Structures are given as structure tokens and as C-alpha cells.
């Protein structure tokens, strides 16, 4: 397998211990933040002229993404910050960046999953990637 082909973006977890979602048994390249994610994708593209084969996204990538005000009294996510209050990019920002990168380089979006425990963040990641996948289905025929 090619190093960098399977990217696991998460600030804390490891793909082998992430059990709440079934992840393929790939030789994962683990990256812990947005900047490491970008560098890994760019380095892979520069070497192989393609996007990675698979990306597993987490949403919350820094302590500021785990705000108590995001939870209701039952400890469920009840708010999602879209007003720019985060100083550190989330997995959603990584997904947005990957979409733009694939469009700019004219390469197919990788297969993906989102293993985030944040249901609103996970939904937003799937929305941005799903929209790109639908658009690519039209022009990459």
C-alpha cells in the first residue's frame, strides 16, 4: 500500500480503537489537525497526482470544539457554531478544503466516512462531501 493513501483525521482517537463506526482495516496515516491534513493531501498529490483513496473525518479537532454550551442538559449536542467563533479549523473545514482542492486539481474526491461523535458536525461534513460527489458524478463521467 502507498503511505498517505488512507487518512484518518482525529485529534485524539486512533483508527484501531474507534469502535463506534466500522472502519476498514487500512494502513492509516493518522493526522491530528487541519494543517497536517492539508500537508498530507498535498504531499500525496505532488507525488502521485491524485487524491488519497480514503479519508475518515472527525469534526472536533481541538479543545475549543468541545464547549459545554454545545450540549443540552442530557449531554447531547444542541448547538453548532457556524458564526466563526472557532479559532482552530474543524473537520468540517478540512472537508471544505478537500472539496476545493479536488476541484482545483481536477481529481476525484476520495471515498470517505465521518467517525465524529458530534452529530451536527458529522451531518455538515457529509453534506459538503455529498454535494461534491453529486457534482463530480455529472462532470467526471
Secondary structure, 3 states (H helix, E strand, C coil): CCCCCEEEECCCCCHHHCCCCCCCCCCCEEECCHHHHHHHHHHHHHHHCCCCCEEEECCCCCHHHCCHHHECCCCCECCCCCCCCCCCCCHHHHHHHHHHHHHHHCCCCCEEEECCCCHHHHHHHHHHHHHHHHHHHHHCC
